């Protein structure tokens, strides 16, 4: 029994860290890939907080 895998599969929120141009400010920074309603957006940590 591996309940942790099942929990991840059921989680609708996905967060990953990549590096590239921010969709908000356009600067090359470490980005957070955030999925809102199945639409991926890439925001750097500064823009995520704003």
N, CA, C and O atoms as a GROMACS GRO file, in nm:
protein
  200
    1UNK      N    1   0.085  -0.120   0.000
    1UNK     CA    2   0.000   0.000   0.000
    1UNK      C    3   0.088   0.124   0.000
    1UNK      O    4   0.176   0.140   0.085
    2UNK      N    5   0.064   0.214  -0.098
    2UNK     CA    6   0.143   0.337  -0.110
    2UNK      C    7   0.049   0.457  -0.122
    2UNK      O    8   0.027   0.508  -0.232
    3UNK      N    9  -0.006   0.504  -0.008
    3UNK     CA   10  -0.103   0.614  -0.014
    3UNK      C   11  -0.043   0.745  -0.064
    3UNK      O   12  -0.116   0.829  -0.116
    4UNK      N   13   0.087   0.764  -0.049
    4UNK     CA   14   0.148   0.890  -0.093
    4UNK      C   15   0.136   0.908  -0.245
    4UNK      O   16   0.107   1.018  -0.291
    5UNK      N   17   0.157   0.801  -0.323
    5UNK     CA   18   0.143   0.812  -0.467
    5UNK      C   19  -0.001   0.846  -0.505
    5UNK      O   20  -0.024   0.927  -0.594
    6UNK      N   21  -0.097   0.783  -0.438
    6UNK     CA   22  -0.237   0.812  -0.467
    6UNK      C   23  -0.270   0.958  -0.438
    6UNK      O   24  -0.345   1.021  -0.512
    7UNK      N   25  -0.214   1.011  -0.331
    7UNK     CA   26  -0.240   1.150  -0.294
    7UNK      C   27  -0.186   1.245  -0.401
    7UNK      O   28  -0.251   1.344  -0.435
    8UNK      N   29  -0.068   1.215  -0.455
    8UNK     CA   30  -0.012   1.300  -0.559
    8UNK      C   31  -0.096   1.296  -0.686
    8UNK      O   32  -0.115   1.398  -0.751
    9UNK      N   33  -0.147   1.177  -0.720
    9UNK     CA   34  -0.228   1.164  -0.842
    9UNK      C   35  -0.358   1.242  -0.830
    9UNK      O   36  -0.410   1.290  -0.931
   10UNK      N   37  -0.412   1.254  -0.711
   10UNK     CA   38  -0.538   1.323  -0.692
   10UNK      C   39  -0.521   1.474  -0.674
   10UNK      O   40  -0.619   1.548  -0.679
   11UNK      N   41  -0.399   1.518  -0.654
   11UNK     CA   42  -0.374   1.660  -0.630
   11UNK      C   43  -0.385   1.738  -0.761
   11UNK      O   44  -0.315   1.707  -0.857
   12UNK      N   45  -0.472   1.838  -0.764
   12UNK     CA   46  -0.492   1.918  -0.886
   12UNK      C   47  -0.386   2.026  -0.904
   12UNK      O   48  -0.373   2.081  -1.013
   13UNK      N   49  -0.310   2.058  -0.799
   13UNK     CA   50  -0.210   2.164  -0.805
   13UNK      C   51  -0.075   2.104  -0.840
   13UNK      O   52  -0.031   2.008  -0.776
   14UNK      N   53  -0.009   2.161  -0.940
   14UNK     CA   54   0.123   2.112  -0.981
   14UNK      C   55   0.220   2.229  -0.980
   14UNK      O   56   0.191   2.335  -1.035
   15UNK      N   57   0.335   2.209  -0.917
   15UNK     CA   58   0.434   2.316  -0.908
   15UNK      C   59   0.571   2.258  -0.939
   15UNK      O   60   0.613   2.159  -0.879
   16UNK      N   61   0.642   2.319  -1.034
   16UNK     CA   62   0.776   2.274  -1.071
   16UNK      C   63   0.865   2.396  -1.091
   16UNK      O   64   0.817   2.504  -1.125
   17UNK      N   65   0.994   2.378  -1.069
   17UNK     CA   66   1.088   2.489  -1.084
   17UNK      C   67   1.170   2.469  -1.212
   17UNK      O   68   1.230   2.363  -1.231
   18UNK      N   69   1.171   2.569  -1.299
   18UNK     CA   70   1.252   2.567  -1.420
   18UNK      C   71   1.324   2.701  -1.432
   18UNK      O   72   1.308   2.788  -1.347
   19UNK      N   73   1.403   2.718  -1.539
   19UNK     CA   74   1.473   2.844  -1.561
   19UNK      C   75   1.440   2.895  -1.700
   19UNK      O   76   1.449   2.820  -1.798
   20UNK      N   77   1.403   3.022  -1.710
   20UNK     CA   78   1.370   3.079  -1.840
   20UNK      C   79   1.304   3.215  -1.825
   20UNK      O   80   1.305   3.272  -1.716
   21UNK      N   81   1.246   3.267  -1.934
   21UNK     CA   82   1.182   3.399  -1.929
   21UNK      C   83   1.048   3.395  -1.856
   21UNK      O   84   0.963   3.310  -1.882
   22UNK      N   85   1.032   3.487  -1.765
   22UNK     CA   86   0.906   3.499  -1.690
   22UNK      C   87   0.795   3.548  -1.782
   22UNK      O   88   0.817   3.640  -1.862
   23UNK      N   89   0.676   3.489  -1.773
   23UNK     CA   90   0.562   3.532  -1.853
   23UNK      C   91   0.512   3.671  -1.813
   23UNK      O   92   0.442   3.736  -1.890
   24UNK      N   93   0.549   3.717  -1.693
   24UNK     CA   94   0.502   3.847  -1.646
   24UNK      C   95   0.605   3.957  -1.674
   24UNK      O   96   0.572   4.057  -1.737
   25UNK      N   97   0.730   3.938  -1.625
   25UNK     CA   98   0.829   4.046  -1.639
   25UNK      C   99   0.926   4.023  -1.755
   25UNK      O  100   0.995   4.116  -1.797
   26UNK      N  101   0.932   3.900  -1.809
   26UNK     CA  102   1.015   3.872  -1.925
   26UNK      C  103   1.162   3.848  -1.897
   26UNK      O  104   1.240   3.826  -1.990
   27UNK      N  105   1.203   3.851  -1.770
   27UNK     CA  106   1.343   3.829  -1.735
   27UNK      C  107   1.373   3.680  -1.721
   27UNK      O  108   1.286   3.603  -1.679
   28UNK      N  109   1.496   3.641  -1.756
   28UNK     CA  110   1.538   3.502  -1.737
   28UNK      C  111   1.569   3.479  -1.591
   28UNK      O  112   1.668   3.531  -1.539
   29UNK      N  113   1.486   3.401  -1.525
   29UNK     CA  114   1.500   3.373  -1.382
   29UNK      C  115   1.453   3.231  -1.355
   29UNK      O  116   1.390   3.169  -1.441
   30UNK      N  117   1.485   3.177  -1.235
   30UNK     CA  118   1.422   3.050  -1.196
   30UNK      C  119   1.270   3.071  -1.188
   30UNK      O  120   1.223   3.162  -1.119
   31UNK      N  121   1.197   2.988  -1.257
   31UNK     CA  122   1.052   3.008  -1.269
   31UNK      C  123   0.974   2.903  -1.193
   31UNK      O  124   1.022   2.792  -1.171
   32UNK      N  125   0.854   2.940  -1.153
   32UNK     CA  126   0.758   2.846  -1.098
   32UNK      C  127   0.654   2.819  -1.207
   32UNK      O  128   0.588   2.912  -1.253
   33UNK      N  129   0.641   2.694  -1.248
   33UNK     CA  130   0.537   2.657  -1.345
   33UNK      C  131   0.409   2.630  -1.268
   33UNK      O  132   0.398   2.530  -1.198
   34UNK      N  133   0.313   2.721  -1.280
   34UNK     CA  134   0.188   2.710  -1.205
   34UNK      C  135   0.077   2.677  -1.304
   34UNK      O  136   0.063   2.742  -1.407
   35UNK      N  137  -0.003   2.577  -1.271
   35UNK     CA  138  -0.114   2.539  -1.357
   35UNK      C  139  -0.244   2.588  -1.295
   35UNK      O  140  -0.285   2.541  -1.189
   36UNK      N  141  -0.308   2.684  -1.363
   36UNK     CA  142  -0.437   2.735  -1.320
   36UNK      C  143  -0.541   2.692  -1.423
   36UNK      O  144  -0.534   2.732  -1.540
   37UNK      N  145  -0.637   2.612  -1.382
   37UNK     CA  146  -0.740   2.561  -1.472
   37UNK      C  147  -0.676   2.494  -1.594
   37UNK      O  148  -0.720   2.516  -1.707
   38UNK      N  149  -0.571   2.413  -1.571
   38UNK     CA  150  -0.499   2.340  -1.675
   38UNK      C  151  -0.424   2.430  -1.773
   38UNK      O  152  -0.380   2.382  -1.877
   39UNK      N  153  -0.409   2.560  -1.742
   39UNK     CA  154  -0.330   2.651  -1.826
   39UNK      C  155  -0.198   2.678  -1.756
   39UNK      O  156  -0.197   2.737  -1.648
   40UNK      N  157  -0.085   2.636  -1.817
   40UNK     CA  158   0.045   2.660  -1.754
   40UNK      C  159   0.090   2.804  -1.767
   40UNK      O  160   0.084   2.862  -1.876
   41UNK      N  161   0.135   2.862  -1.657
   41UNK     CA  162   0.197   2.995  -1.660
   41UNK      C  163   0.331   2.985  -1.591
   41UNK      O  164   0.346   2.912  -1.493
   42UNK      N  165   0.429   3.059  -1.642
   42UNK     CA  166   0.565   3.057  -1.588
   42UNK      C  167   0.595   3.193  -1.527
   42UNK      O  168   0.620   3.290  -1.599
   43UNK      N  169   0.592   3.202  -1.394
   43UNK     CA  170   0.620   3.326  -1.324
   43UNK      C  171   0.744   3.308  -1.238
   43UNK      O  172   0.761   3.205  -1.174
   44UNK      N  173   0.831   3.410  -1.236
   44UNK     CA  174   0.943   3.407  -1.142
   44UNK      C  175   0.888   3.432  -1.002
   44UNK      O  176   0.775   3.476  -0.985
   45UNK      N  177   0.970   3.402  -0.901
   45UNK     CA  178   0.921   3.410  -0.763
   45UNK      C  179   0.879   3.552  -0.726
   45UNK      O  180   0.788   3.570  -0.645
   46UNK      N  181   0.943   3.654  -0.785
   46UNK     CA  182   0.905   3.792  -0.755
   46UNK      C  183   0.765   3.822  -0.808
   46UNK      O  184   0.683   3.881  -0.737
   47UNK      N  185   0.737   3.782  -0.932
   47UNK     CA  186   0.605   3.810  -0.990
   47UNK      C  187   0.495   3.727  -0.924
   47UNK      O  188   0.381   3.772  -0.916
   48UNK      N  189   0.527   3.608  -0.876
   48UNK     CA  190   0.428   3.526  -0.806
   48UNK      C  191   0.380   3.598  -0.681
   48UNK      O  192   0.262   3.590  -0.646
   49UNK      N  193   0.472   3.668  -0.613
   49UNK     CA  194   0.436   3.735  -0.488
   49UNK      C  195   0.357   3.863  -0.512
   49UNK      O  196   0.287   3.908  -0.422
   50UNK      N  197   0.368   3.923  -0.630
   50UNK     CA  198   0.299   4.050  -0.656
   50UNK      C  199   0.152   4.029  -0.688
   50UNK      O  200   0.080   4.126  -0.712
   0.00000   0.00000   0.00000
